[in-house]
Amino acid sequence: MSTKSKIEWTEQTWNPAVGCTKVSPGCANCYAEVMARRLEAIGVKGYENGFELTILPERLDEPLRRKKPTVYFVNSMSDLFHEDIPFDYIRRVFATIEQTPHHTYQILTKRAEHMVEFFSSYKPPKNAWLGVTVEDRKHGLPRIDCLRKVPAFIRFLSVEPLLEDLGDIDLTDIHWVIVGGESGHRARPMKPAWASNIQRQCARQGASFFFKQWGGWGPDGVKRRKKENGRILGGRTWNEVPELIV
């Protein structure tokens, strides 16, 4: 079911599929996997299979029942472009998106090439923001070039967890960049210079910049609870977001 989200850059989550498999270093400490195991343990409907990929067509109409314009993060507990989710089912997800133009949908994937293949025969609606995860140079940066091939109205990057300095980034036709460090007891540290490098490039190239969190390690290199480390970068908070489509 759709639920109010604690994620700083969205409002609600909508999961017409749950569960996933790992494809890159950014997946190593997957928060969704941990949460799915907890939900399975307490008997929450939809998580009977734990973190195994599970398609849930009974959830497809949930946004249709919400009249208030809402920002939805789609498949926060999975990857909509997972290779085991049929294109026919993805089209059903987008049919709901098309029927609810008063909502805005944020769709994030690590399977950028599969996303490009899907959109080779389908133009995304304007209220669907499409993004890719960029955790490092080897796996993350190539996804940006794939994203540029998709005719989305808004393209965005989730640079979380940021695992290394990304160097120079081509942000041509990228509208929004979210940066964050990893949380959880196995969190890997993020250095301030890595995040600041991205912020400066966003300012130079005209992309909105959103700093989500330091995560489990503070800018001083000390490990603490995520809330204690906060989300201040360079002496301020960064909450830039592209203009919502309503």
PLY file of the C-alpha trace (Angstrom):
ply
format ascii 1.0
element vertex 246
property float x
property float y
property float z
element edge 245
property int vertex1
property int vertex2
end_header
0.00 0.00 0.00
1.07 3.62 -0.37
2.40 5.12 2.82
3.67 8.46 4.08
7.41 8.56 3.61
10.22 9.70 5.89
12.43 10.24 2.83
13.19 13.96 2.73
12.65 14.44 -1.01
9.26 12.78 -1.44
5.83 12.57 0.24
4.45 9.06 -0.23
5.78 5.70 -1.36
3.89 3.43 -3.76
5.11 -0.13 -4.21
3.30 -2.07 -6.96
6.21 -4.50 -6.65
8.56 -5.31 -3.77
11.84 -7.17 -3.46
14.98 -6.98 -5.55
18.43 -8.44 -6.27
21.82 -6.75 -5.91
23.64 -5.39 -8.95
26.39 -3.03 -7.73
28.28 -1.79 -4.63
25.47 0.64 -3.80
23.29 -2.39 -3.02
25.61 -3.88 -0.41
23.74 -2.55 2.64
20.30 -2.20 1.06
17.84 -0.51 3.45
14.88 -2.02 1.59
16.16 -5.55 2.17
16.47 -4.96 5.91
13.00 -3.41 6.06
11.43 -6.20 4.00
12.78 -8.83 6.41
11.28 -6.92 9.33
7.92 -6.58 7.60
7.91 -10.28 6.75
8.63 -11.14 10.39
5.62 -9.21 11.65
3.30 -10.51 8.94
2.74 -7.39 6.83
0.76 -8.18 3.68
2.85 -8.12 0.54
6.04 -9.26 2.26
5.23 -12.95 2.62
8.26 -13.65 0.39
10.58 -11.35 2.27
12.87 -9.59 -0.19
12.20 -11.91 -3.12
10.82 -10.00 -6.09
7.04 -9.99 -5.82
4.60 -8.27 -8.19
1.51 -6.84 -6.47
-1.13 -5.89 -9.06
-3.70 -5.29 -6.31
-1.77 -2.11 -5.48
-1.96 -0.62 -8.98
-5.04 1.47 -8.28
-3.90 3.00 -4.99
-2.98 6.45 -6.42
-6.33 6.55 -8.25
-8.06 6.75 -4.88
-6.06 9.77 -3.68
-7.44 13.13 -4.85
-4.87 15.36 -3.14
-1.88 16.10 -5.44
0.93 13.97 -4.05
4.59 13.26 -4.81
5.07 9.48 -4.97
8.36 7.60 -4.86
7.58 4.53 -6.96
8.95 1.17 -5.80
10.95 2.39 -2.85
11.15 -1.30 -1.88
12.19 -2.61 -5.29
13.35 -1.51 -8.76
10.58 -0.98 -11.30
12.98 -1.85 -14.13
14.17 -5.10 -12.57
14.76 -7.61 -15.36
12.16 -9.98 -13.89
9.33 -7.43 -14.00
7.63 -7.84 -17.41
7.31 -4.78 -19.61
3.56 -5.45 -19.76
3.36 -4.93 -16.01
5.50 -1.79 -16.15
3.06 -0.44 -18.74
0.23 -1.05 -16.26
2.14 1.00 -13.69
2.48 3.82 -16.20
-1.20 3.54 -17.08
-1.96 4.50 -13.48
0.53 7.37 -13.72
-1.14 8.63 -16.89
-4.58 8.46 -15.25
-3.44 10.62 -12.32
-1.82 13.76 -13.80
-2.41 15.60 -10.51
0.26 13.41 -8.88
4.03 13.50 -9.47
5.91 10.19 -9.62
9.62 9.73 -8.92
11.06 6.52 -10.37
14.62 5.50 -9.58
16.59 2.59 -11.04
20.03 1.01 -11.08
19.05 -0.86 -14.26
19.43 2.08 -16.61
19.90 0.06 -19.79
16.69 -1.86 -19.15
14.89 1.46 -18.61
16.20 2.76 -21.94
14.92 -0.40 -23.65
11.45 0.08 -22.18
11.21 3.70 -23.27
12.42 2.97 -26.79
8.76 2.33 -27.67
6.99 4.49 -25.08
7.23 8.18 -24.19
7.01 8.81 -20.44
4.24 11.13 -19.22
5.27 14.55 -17.93
4.38 13.71 -14.34
6.90 10.83 -14.24
10.36 11.93 -13.08
12.98 9.36 -14.04
16.26 8.89 -12.21
19.26 6.63 -11.75
21.47 5.80 -8.77
25.07 7.03 -8.99
27.12 5.57 -6.15
30.56 5.47 -7.77
32.42 6.07 -11.03
32.47 2.52 -12.41
28.81 1.60 -11.99
27.09 4.94 -11.44
28.46 7.38 -13.99
27.57 5.25 -17.06
23.93 5.25 -15.91
23.78 9.02 -16.43
24.45 8.62 -20.15
21.67 6.03 -20.32
19.27 8.35 -18.53
19.90 11.09 -21.09
18.53 8.75 -23.77
15.11 8.71 -22.09
12.77 11.58 -23.11
11.74 12.37 -19.54
10.43 15.81 -18.57
12.54 15.66 -15.38
15.70 13.54 -15.09
17.35 13.13 -11.70
20.27 11.43 -9.97
20.24 9.81 -6.55
23.88 9.97 -5.51
23.33 7.84 -2.43
25.20 6.20 -0.94
28.07 8.31 -2.29
31.03 5.93 -2.01
33.84 7.91 -3.63
34.74 11.18 -5.32
32.96 11.19 -8.68
35.32 13.68 -10.29
33.92 15.70 -13.19
30.28 14.92 -14.02
28.42 15.84 -17.20
25.05 17.10 -15.97
23.73 18.08 -19.39
19.93 17.58 -19.39
19.98 16.45 -15.74
17.55 18.56 -13.72
18.01 17.38 -10.13
20.77 15.79 -8.06
20.20 14.26 -4.61
23.30 13.47 -2.53
23.50 11.44 0.67
25.74 9.30 2.81
24.94 5.75 3.85
23.09 4.95 7.08
22.83 1.79 9.15
25.35 -0.03 11.35
27.45 -1.07 8.33
27.47 2.41 6.79
30.46 3.42 4.70
31.70 7.00 5.28
31.24 9.88 2.84
33.85 12.65 2.77
32.68 16.30 2.71
34.84 17.07 -0.34
32.97 14.46 -2.39
29.58 16.04 -1.69
30.82 19.61 -2.08
32.33 18.74 -5.45
28.91 17.67 -6.71
27.18 20.75 -5.27
29.59 23.08 -7.08
29.06 21.26 -10.36
25.27 21.47 -9.97
25.53 25.23 -9.43
27.80 25.59 -12.45
25.69 23.43 -14.76
22.23 24.51 -13.61
20.94 21.39 -11.84
18.92 21.64 -8.62
20.87 20.25 -5.64
19.38 18.45 -2.63
21.60 17.26 0.22
19.70 14.51 1.99
21.94 13.41 4.86
25.42 12.58 6.13
24.15 9.18 7.23
26.03 7.09 9.75
29.25 9.10 9.58
29.47 12.82 10.27
31.49 15.34 8.25
34.09 15.12 11.02
34.59 11.43 10.34
32.90 10.31 13.56
30.29 7.53 13.49
26.99 8.39 15.18
23.25 8.06 14.75
22.02 9.50 11.47
19.89 12.19 13.12
22.85 13.46 15.11
24.94 13.94 11.98
22.17 15.95 10.31
22.17 17.30 6.78
24.20 20.50 6.82
26.73 20.86 4.00
28.97 23.90 3.72
27.18 25.67 6.55
23.62 25.34 5.21
20.87 22.96 4.14
20.24 22.30 0.45
16.61 21.64 -0.47
16.48 22.57 -4.13
13.84 20.67 -6.13
12.65 21.14 -9.72
9.26 22.77 -10.06
6.49 20.24 -9.44
4.08 19.42 -12.23
0.45 19.70 -11.20
0 1
1 2
2 3
3 4
4 5
5 6
6 7
7 8
8 9
9 10
10 11
11 12
12 13
13 14
14 15
15 16
16 17
17 18
18 19
19 20
20 21
21 22
22 23
23 24
24 25
25 26
26 27
27 28
28 29
29 30
30 31
31 32
32 33
33 34
34 35
35 36
36 37
37 38
38 39
39 40
40 41
41 42
42 43
43 44
44 45
45 46
46 47
47 48
48 49
49 50
50 51
51 52
52 53
53 54
54 55
55 56
56 57
57 58
58 59
59 60
60 61
61 62
62 63
63 64
64 65
65 66
66 67
67 68
68 69
69 70
70 71
71 72
72 73
73 74
74 75
75 76
76 77
77 78
78 79
79 80
80 81
81 82
82 83
83 84
84 85
85 86
86 87
87 88
88 89
89 90
90 91
91 92
92 93
93 94
94 95
95 96
96 97
97 98
98 99
99 100
100 101
101 102
102 103
103 104
104 105
105 106
106 107
107 108
108 109
109 110
110 111
111 112
112 113
113 114
114 115
115 116
116 117
117 118
118 119
119 120
120 121
121 122
122 123
123 124
124 125
125 126
126 127
127 128
128 129
129 130
130 131
131 132
132 133
133 134
134 135
135 136
136 137
137 138
138 139
139 140
140 141
141 142
142 143
143 144
144 145
145 146
146 147
147 148
148 149
149 150
150 151
151 152
152 153
153 154
154 155
155 156
156 157
157 158
158 159
159 160
160 161
161 162
162 163
163 164
164 165
165 166
166 167
167 168
168 169
169 170
170 171
171 172
172 173
173 174
174 175
175 176
176 177
177 178
178 179
179 180
180 181
181 182
182 183
183 184
184 185
185 186
186 187
187 188
188 189
189 190
190 191
191 192
192 193
193 194
194 195
195 196
196 197
197 198
198 199
199 200
200 201
201 202
202 203
203 204
204 205
205 206
206 207
207 208
208 209
209 210
210 211
211 212
212 213
213 214
214 215
215 216
216 217
217 218
218 219
219 220
220 221
221 222
222 223
223 224
224 225
225 226
226 227
227 228
228 229
229 230
230 231
231 232
232 233
233 234
234 235
235 236
236 237
237 238
238 239
239 240
240 241
241 242
242 243
243 244
244 245
